[in-house]
Amino acid sequence: MPDLNGNQNGKKEENFAGKKLRALPYELLQRGGDAVKVDLQRNRLKQITGITQLKNLTELILCRNEFTDFPVDIRGLHQLEKLYINQNTIKTIPENVFPSLEKLRFLKMSTNRLEQLPQDINRCQHLVYLNLSNNCLRDLDPVVGLSNLKELYVERNRLTDLPELLFQNSSLTLFKANGNPLRKPPQEVCAGGLRDIQNYFAMLEANAPNQKTVKTMFLGNSMAGKSTLCRSLKQGCSVPVDVDDRTVGIEISEVDIEGIRFIVWDFAGQEEYYITHHVFITAQAFVILAINLSSYNMDAQSFTENVEFWIKNLQLRIPDSVVLLVGTHVDQCTDENDVKEKKEHIRDQVNEMVKTHIANLERSKKNFQDKEDSSLYYDQINQIEKLIEYKLKVLDLVPIDCTKEDDIVKLGDHIKSVVLNTDTFPNIDRTLPRSYYEVEKDIKELLKNGDIAEHGIVSQSTLLCDLKDRHITLDDEKLKLILQYLHRIGVIMWYKEIPELAGCLFVEPPFLISLFKAIVRHDLVQELKKISSAQLKSENALAVQKKKWINDYKYRASLNNVAIRILVRTELQKKYGVTDDDLIEEVVGSNNKEGSLLSLLKYFNVCLSTKHNSPLNPKANEFCPKTKWVASNPIVYEPDACLFPSYLPDNKQVEQKWESDDPEDLNIHVYFLPEIPHGFFHRLAIRACSLYSPYWIGKDQCMLCCGDRRLLLRERREEDQFIEIRCKENELETSEDIQKAWEVIKKIMIRLNKLTEQWQGLCLTVHTPCKSSDCDEYFEWNDWQEWLDDSGTGKCNIGLEEIHSCPNGHQRRTELLFPRTPDAST
Ligand SMILES: Nc1nc2c(ncn2[C@@H]2O[C@H](COP(=O)(O)OP(=O)(O)OP(=O)(O)O)[C@@H](O)[C@H]2O)c(=O)[nH]1
């Protein structure tokens, strides 16, 4: 049991967190000789003179202070086992510190400004955990030789090459290196984890070639000329694209231009498809944004629709991408002057837009810095600084006539020079073992020879057998990791993480995309109307049902599964001539089994299975933290309908069920900077609703039930954009009720946080608004991420006091504003 000073098991712990200290407090130095743990986080320390008096210290917490230099006094703490010095601004660490820390097992130095590590860090032979994420490191060599190291985090640094020796005979069990401009091994290999990295190095030949690879995406509105550009550039001459042959979904192909490999994605312009795009968009991309100049009016609306929408989305998703603007249809513009004026208009507007974006970020950063206790906001400031650093590059517009061969050739040359410019593309090289290229080539051959059917769906075991025949040196594990790599770069698709699809590969991705397009499309109502009586009969459906499907889709955004089956079956037969019943059933599903296509759409949070007319289930199991929760509707496939929330017209149903807000509801606001990404809310709603089964979704609101507790998610797109999460006040009588409600909110927040990982250009902050009516004040909640991280060492410190007052003096019980942490309740 802890005593009054919070001391556990007779060990002395000193807590000086959040006291605005600039030096170690006298009383600590006076009586601290016995202290084994000292918590000094969230202060203003720049140095810790005198710390060596705490000779018995085993754990020291110095995170969120103002250190710019590593406090070398730590050298004298020979018993130190755990050191937290994350969230400071330390640039360098001198030599001769770590050899003295012989017992150090745990070192957290993430979120600093470290450019290099001292060579002697590898003398800390007891180190088991090392976190160096969010720094500016270019080299990990000093870490080689830490033979007991189990967990190593180096995310978001500047690493290009990882030392092979780090992975040989090491004890590492966890290694995370996301967000580095990696070339050897490429990011897509690292994403697979330690075994993949080890296998990569094992396969890598001494003279393995470097290959220049650029992921190229054609974006732009419908009819802008993307497909024409894409196909013409591939063939080096003008290729006309018939209007009926427009891209629906995404086309993927590959071009080799003078040794540079372009993996090309031609996205359809219709906004409906945008919801599926997230699957394919990855970091460091080259984007060709096509703008139809002939229909471009030099006004705000035209700019917003044709340019701003796309650039804003890129800023959120891939903030380090390079965008080349290509103005098409110049032959249909009035004259050269018209083209010139439009080009200048777009350039000026883009410059303005980029400037405003940076200015907004700078303003938010200053807001945090000006706060009285700015060290509390270290995470937010750091994140904003990263966003400011990104600087999406928008290159000058190239006007062309896609029907003219000359223009196409010139554009091709221009693209080459852009890509080869190392200032614009510093990291396009990647080093791969030869077998990676060979396996990719073999798959293409298998397809070409007809060993794999034209639609490209093949079982994992068949493909592995075929590939093993060709590569006797590669075992299953190595082949699988190559296949996963090919999935990550988008050449094939293998959704290993979806249990029903783990055994199935799609080696012809456009096929899969064309299936997506059969149901996720802007003209779906027309497609439903086209369903013939023969098609209805084949599914034992009646014409009256067809009418209902159309109305349900129009007014409730729900699409009956039978209709889905008919649409997809038609697509399979029409486009690919597929008549194989087993395959069709596998893709479209049957009355009692979900097809692979629906599994995919659900996985991408595009839709959600619904039992159409199911009422609120009063018997829904209550969700209790830390106990196994069983869904009240057992998870069986219910062959009824799918809800596509992005097509929902209003919030009527949700509003009816929720009734009204009460100021005393538990209520938090998650702010999105610079804005809530397009489609984010519905994807979050789908994720939340798959957790809690009775739910209602609307245009920008969603209500779900957990036991008899009602929760509301609401998107607010006012000047500041945020998502509100509320829990009804009248369902919160006891502290236990309140705590349980926080646990449900936590589950949703974990999903929200995970979803934001797909948007690198986002910064989130969380507030709890003051509950008194007419009060605009709010409580900032800066350690919400630590609350979400169960394994984290940080606690939700905010809940330590019983009562909180807003700056206007309105008081509330803390548990109604923030969750109480276990610490706070002891
Ligand atoms: N005259 C002229 N026609 C063009 C030009 N560029 C494209 N087109 C035509 O415009 C039409 C639309 O072009 P696409 O390449 O299909 O446009 P897209 O952007 O791929 O359109 P979606 O598939 O709807 O996204 C086609 O008929 C093209 O032949 C151009 O520069 N001049």
Ligand as a Chemical Component Dictionary entry (heavy atoms), coordinates in Angstrom:
data_LIG
# 
_chem_comp.id                   LIG 
_chem_comp.type                 NON-POLYMER 
_chem_comp.pdbx_formal_charge   0 
_chem_comp.three_letter_code    LIG 
# 
loop_
_chem_comp_atom.comp_id 
_chem_comp_atom.atom_id 
_chem_comp_atom.alt_atom_id 
_chem_comp_atom.type_symbol 
_chem_comp_atom.charge 
_chem_comp_atom.model_Cartn_x 
_chem_comp_atom.model_Cartn_y 
_chem_comp_atom.model_Cartn_z 
_chem_comp_atom.pdbx_ordinal 
LIG N1  N1  N 0 -9.261  18.813 -77.194 1  
LIG C1  C1  C 0 -8.713  18.233 -76.121 2  
LIG N2  N2  N 0 -9.329  17.172 -75.590 3  
LIG C2  C2  C 0 -8.779  16.596 -74.500 4  
LIG C3  C3  C 0 -7.591  17.091 -73.933 5  
LIG N3  N3  N 0 -7.293  16.323 -72.853 6  
LIG C4  C4  C 0 -8.263  15.389 -72.752 7  
LIG N4  N4  N 0 -9.161  15.548 -73.748 8  
LIG C5  C5  C 0 -10.409 14.770 -73.951 9  
LIG O1  O1  O 0 -11.239 15.004 -72.824 10 
LIG C6  C6  C 0 -11.989 13.830 -72.480 11 
LIG C7  C7  C 0 -11.764 13.483 -71.043 12 
LIG O2  O2  O 0 -10.435 13.089 -70.855 13 
LIG P1  P1  P 0 -10.008 11.921 -69.876 14 
LIG O3  O3  O 0 -8.552  11.715 -70.037 15 
LIG O4  O4  O 0 -10.896 10.762 -70.002 16 
LIG O5  O5  O 0 -10.330 12.648 -68.496 17 
LIG P2  P2  P 0 -10.174 12.067 -67.018 18 
LIG O6  O6  O 0 -9.642  13.179 -66.207 19 
LIG O7  O7  O 0 -9.402  10.809 -67.003 20 
LIG O8  O8  O 0 -11.691 11.834 -66.663 21 
LIG P3  P3  P 0 -12.334 10.780 -65.594 22 
LIG O9  O9  O 0 -12.043 9.443  -66.075 23 
LIG O10 O10 O 0 -13.764 11.128 -65.601 24 
LIG O11 O11 O 0 -11.728 11.074 -64.276 25 
LIG C8  C8  C 0 -11.510 12.751 -73.432 26 
LIG O12 O12 O 0 -12.437 12.610 -74.453 27 
LIG C9  C9  C 0 -10.191 13.282 -73.963 28 
LIG O13 O13 O 0 -9.881  12.794 -75.277 29 
LIG C10 C10 C 0 -6.945  18.240 -74.531 30 
LIG O14 O14 O 0 -5.913  18.752 -74.107 31 
LIG N5  N5  N 0 -7.572  18.757 -75.621 32 
# 
loop_
_chem_comp_bond.comp_id 
_chem_comp_bond.atom_id_1 
_chem_comp_bond.atom_id_2 
_chem_comp_bond.value_order 
_chem_comp_bond.pdbx_ordinal 
LIG N1  C1  SING 1  
LIG C1  N2  DOUB 2  
LIG C1  N5  SING 3  
LIG N2  C2  SING 4  
LIG C2  C3  DOUB 5  
LIG C2  N4  SING 6  
LIG C3  N3  SING 7  
LIG C3  C10 SING 8  
LIG N3  C4  DOUB 9  
LIG C4  N4  SING 10 
LIG N4  C5  SING 11 
LIG C5  O1  SING 12 
LIG C5  C9  SING 13 
LIG O1  C6  SING 14 
LIG C6  C7  SING 15 
LIG C6  C8  SING 16 
LIG C7  O2  SING 17 
LIG O2  P1  SING 18 
LIG P1  O3  DOUB 19 
LIG P1  O4  SING 20 
LIG P1  O5  SING 21 
LIG O5  P2  SING 22 
LIG P2  O6  DOUB 23 
LIG P2  O7  SING 24 
LIG P2  O8  SING 25 
LIG O8  P3  SING 26 
LIG P3  O9  DOUB 27 
LIG P3  O10 SING 28 
LIG P3  O11 SING 29 
LIG C8  O12 SING 30 
LIG C8  C9  SING 31 
LIG C9  O13 SING 32 
LIG C10 O14 DOUB 33 
LIG C10 N5  SING 34 
# 
